Amino acid sequence: MKGNDKVTLKDLSVFSADGTHDIFSLINKTNTKVGERYLAKYIEQTPPSYSALIQVQELIKFWAAHQDLWPLRITNGTIVMLEKFFEAADEFDERPSGLSMLLGALFQKWFNRNQYSYIRFSLSHLSDFFASCNALAQILNTHAPLPQLLKADLELIRAELNDNELVSAIQLINPATAYNQLLKLGFEARRFLKDKVYRLIEIYSRLDAYFAMAKATYIYAWQFPQILPQDQLCFTATQLYHPLLQTPVPYDLDLNADKNFMILTGANMSGKTTFMRSVGVASLLAHLGMGVPAKTLAISFLSGIISNMQVEDNILLGESYFFAEVQRMKIIGQKMQKDAQCLILMDELFKGTNVHDAYDCTKAVVEKLLGRKEHLMILSTHLHELALHFANNNHIAFAYFHTLFNQDHTFTFTYQLKSGISNDKLGYRILQKEGVLDILGTENTING
């Protein structure tokens, strides 16, 4: 999958404005801000090929099975302190003078407390950082074979640490280390190790993001999907659910080369949009290389996921909602022409026009889309007549969300996905249930 469409990421609630109750906050189990930033960037630019994705999945599987190997001494505070230590312009940029080397630690504690505390605290974090990097590098000696991507990163770490006397000396720092020795090590570290440390931080941020996805997979008991080559068009899931719901109702779904298009019907609020988001989220998580919220999932490698779900008009440009919908479909069409295989999610197309116009426009779009056999597509619609128009097409899967009508004229959403076409109409019942008609019919009793 290439760069992910930002509108789609918004439709799928991957990122939110306040950083809560979204997919990112769910999987962000990183230990550091550098790892968090890498994870966010990675979601926007997932592996570009099938082989690259398989390599990432193997790496995340390894971390999920070997969480005890992850070094816990590196925290976000460690990284922040190291950045401050290497970037701050202060007296440590100068070689320690003979006088400062002669003065003992006791004198420094009393007469230069800030400098004394700062250098000791900074070097203790640097020592922890090197020790943790060394622990990661040791995995090369204790576990084989390793996933190719992990092995490559660990070898980079080992190369940075190997045969460096200064790195070794810093790892030996302890509470008894003399202050004059700390001064010397601090000066040399800032002079000779800055680039090395920043390269190690970059590698660590990548590993932190991968480990976060492995940890999330383990915590939520998600399952690793079977990822198929791009030419094996497939999305086959059992007990798929939306991970942000507290008590989700699971779905089974089977789209393939013979039936690559689904028309989804059902009453408003019955679960159509949540279902499509579940499919989109699972597809995204699979293409991150991590586990998915489903019992099983087999999915072919996708070039992209693109949605038409929450279109926004532009008042400043004088664009109507309908025109914005048309432009969004144009973007979808352009992406389908450019990329080999996509997942297309369309929720209630052309809501910005009257029902007759919406029917004609949606029917025309569906007729064109049915000729694109290389893509997976799901369309939700409340236009019962539209679904009936295509009812005899054997290449379309028809599904609906069942609504239970009670004897007292109330109704219950079951959120259960069933095969077929629904003709449920609940708008008028909801209007009555909420007492809107009674309110509107009440005489005005306020005296003028």
C-alpha positions, 0 to 999 in steps of 0.5 A: 500500500502506498501513501494513505489518503488523508480523507480516508484516514479521517473517515476511518477515525484513524486520527482525531483532533484531540488524540482520543478515541481513535485508531491511533490512540488504540495502537500507540503503545510506543515508549517514546515520542520519537517512536510515536512520531514514526508510527504516525508517519508510518500509518500515512505511508505503509509498505509499498509492496507485497514483499515489503509488507510480509517482511514487516509482518514477520518482524511484528510477529517476532516482537509479539512472541518475544516481548521480554526481549524489549529493553525497558530502560529507555523511556521518553525522558531518556530521549528528551534528556539526550536531545537536551544534552547534545543540543544545549550550548553551555560550558560543556562545549569547552574542554575541562580545565586543569582546575576543574579536574583538580577540584574534587566531587565534594567541592563541585557538589557545594559550589557548582551544584547545577553543573554537577547534577546536570552532567551526572544525570545526563550521562546516566541517561546516556549510559542507560541508552547505550546499555539498552541498545547493546541489549538489542544488539545481543538479540543477534547472538541469542535468537536465530533466524531473525526476521530480515528487517529486524536483523538489519536494524540490529546489525546497524546498532551493533555496528554503531556500538562496536569497538568504541572505547568511549561508548564502553566507558560511558556504559560503566558509569555508576554512582561512584564515578568521580566527577572529574571523570564525568566531566571528561566523558561529558566533553568527549561524548558531546564532541564525538558521539552526537551523530552516533547517538542520533543515528541510534535514536532513529533506529530505536524510534523505528523499532519502538513503533514496530514493538508498539504494534506488536504489543497492541496486537497482543493486548487486544488478542488480535489475529495476524491476517493471511496476506495474499499477493495482489493478483489474488483478489480477496477480503474474507473475514470471520468475526470481524468487528470494529475495535473502538466499540465496547460491545461490537457485533461481529461480521463475516464477509467474503469478497473475491474476484467473482464477487468483488462488489457489495451493495449494503442496505438497511435502515439508517442507524442500523450499522452500515457505516460502522460495518464499512469502517470495520472493513477499512480499519481491518484492511489498514491494520493488515497493511501495517503488518499487525494483527486485526480485530477478527477471528480470521482474515485473508486479504490480498495486498492493496494499493490503497484504501479510499472512501467516500463517507463524510464529504464536506462542502466548501462555503468559502469557494461556493461549492455545494455538498453535491459538488463536493460529492462529485469531486470526491468520486472523481478522485476515487476514479482517478485513483482506481485508474492509477493503482492496480488494486484498491478497497473502495468504501462508499456510504450513501452516495449523492446525499446532496441532491433529491432522491430521484437524482441520487438514484440516477447518479448512483446507478450510473456510477455503479454500472461503471464500477462493475466493470472494474474487476480488479478492485474491492468495492462496498456501497451502502445505500438507502435506495431500495430501488437501486439494489433491486435494479442490480439484484440479478447481477451474479457478481454483486454480493447483497447484504443488509442489517436486520432490524427487529420490529416489535408488536408495539410498533417500536423497533430494535437494531440487531446490528446483524449482517444478513444476506439479501436486500432490505426495504426497512423504512424507519424515518417516520417511526423515529420521528414519531418515537422522538415526539417531534410531531407532537411537539410541532402540533402543540399550540403556543401557550405563551402570551404575546 
